[in-house]
Amino acid sequence: MTTIDGSTVRKLVVACDAGMGSSAMLAGTLKKQLKKSGVEVVHSPVAEIPADADVVVTHKGLAERARGVAGDTPVVPFDLFLGDPAVAKVVKAIQDKAQIDV
Amino acid sequence: MSEYTPKVTGTGAKAAVQRFGGFLAGMIMPNIGAFIAWGLITAIFIEVGWWPVAQLGGFDGHTGLVGPMITYLLPLLIGYTGGRMVHGTRGGVVGAIATVGVIVGAEGTPMFLGAMIIAPLTAWLLKKFDEAIEGRVASGFEMLIDNFSSGILGAAMAVGGFYSIGPVIRTLMQWAESGVGFLVDSRLLPLASIVVEPGKVLFLNNAINHGVFTPLGAAQSADQGKSILFMIETNPGPGLGILVAFMLFGPIALRASAPAAIVIHFLGGIHEIYFPYILMKPRLILAAILGGGMGVLTNVILGNGLVASPAPGSIFAYMAMTPRGDHLLVLLSILVAALVSFFVAAVLMGFGRGEKDDAAGELSDAELSAHTKESA
C-alpha cells in the first residue's frame, strides 16, 4: 500500500507506451479538471516517466513497466480511458487535498 | 481493487517484451511527422499522383524530394532518435553518423532496420567510453576528448556499417520482401491477424506497427508505390465494429461511454481506447482477429496498399495515405473489417442477452455502473 497525499502533489504524470496518443488525451482531460488546483499535468512514454513526478497514472496493462521506471513514486493503474474510478479518486484527492491509499 | 497492490519490479515477461517493442517503436514514433510529410509529397507529386511535378516527384530524370527523403532523411532521423534514446544528444549524433555508413552500404534499400540496429549500438559504445573515462580527463581537455571520441567512433562505425550491417540488412530485407510477397500471393497474410490483434490489446500495438510493419512497409512502398503492410495493424475497422457492438449489446453500464470512444478511436485514431473493452471481455479478441483478418484478406484480394503508415490509425490518416484512385477500395476493407468484427462481437455478447451470466474475472455490473456514475 502506498499513500498519496493530495495536498503535496505538484506534478501528475499520465504515461502510455509511446507517450503520444492515449496519455496525451487523458492528460488533456485531467489538466482541465486540475486547473484550479495548480497541479502540473504532463504525459510521457512509460519508459521516460520524469523523476520529479509525484504520482503516475497509467493503464494497468502498462503498470508493471511504469513501476519499474517510477521507483518510489506511486503508480495508479486504471482500466478505462474514459471515466475510470481510480483516476477519479486521484483527481478528487488532489482537489480536496485529502489522503488516499493506492 | 487488487490491481492496486504494487508489484516491486518491472521484470515480467510481458513487461520485457513491451519494453523491447517500445524501444523499437520509440525510434520511429517521434519521427512520424517526417513519414507523413514524405507520404504526402509522394501521394501528390509523383508521376501517378494528384498533381505530378517532375522536379518534386522525381521523374523524367529529376532527383525529386521523394527519393532523398526516404533514403537519407528518414533513416537519419531514426538513427539520431535511436542514439539519443541511449545516450542523449551525443548518442544521437554518433547514431546519425553511423547510420550514413549503413545507408550508403546498402544502396537502393531504405535502411530503417539498419539504422535501428547500428545507431543505438554506436551510442551505447560511446556511453561505455564516456563512463570509462569519467573523472580521468585532465582539466581543460574535456571538449577535445568529447568531440574526438564522438568523431573517431562515429567514423569507425560508419565505415564498419558500410561493410557489415548495410549488406546484411539489405539481404535480410530482400528475404523479408519475398516472404511478404509469398504471404500476399498465397493469400496467407490474413493469418497475421491471429498474432497482431491480441498483441495490440496487450499494448504491443506500437511495437508491432512501428517496430515491424513501418520499416518493412516503407521499403516496399519506396519500391512499389504502396504497401499492404501499413494496413495490417492500423485498420480502424475491427475496433469500430467492437465498439458499436458494445454500444448496442454491451453491459448496460458501458454502453454510454461507447459513442465517445468511437469518435476517439475512428476519427482521432487512438486505438488504445478500445483495448479495455476487449480486456474486460477477453473472448471479444475473436471478433478483432476475424475482423482484422477479413480486412487484410480484402486488401490482399483488391491489391490495396497505402503510401505511408497512417499514424495515428484514424480514418482521416487512412484517406490521406491512400494512393489516388484507391479510396473506395480502401474504405471497403475498413467496412468489411468493421462489419465482421461487429457481427462476431454481437454474437459473442448474445446480442445483449447473455451479459448477466458473465464469468468471474470480468468486471461486475455493479463495478461498471460505478465507472459511469463517476465519469458522468
Interface residues (C-beta under 8 A of the other chain):
Chain A: M1 T2 C16 D17 A18 M20 G21 S22 M25 P45 V46 A47 H59 K60 G61 L62 A63 E64 R65 A66 R67 G68 V69 P74 V75 V76 P77 D79 L80 F81 L82 G83 D84 P85 A86 A88 D101 V102
Chain B: M1 E3 Y4 T5 P6 K7 V8 T9 G10 T11 G12 K14 A15 Q18 R19 G22 F23 A25 G26 M29 L202 F203 N205 N206 A207 S257 A260 A261 I264 G268 G269 I270 H271 E272 I273 F275 P276 L279 M280 P312 L363 A370 H371 T372 E374 S375 A376
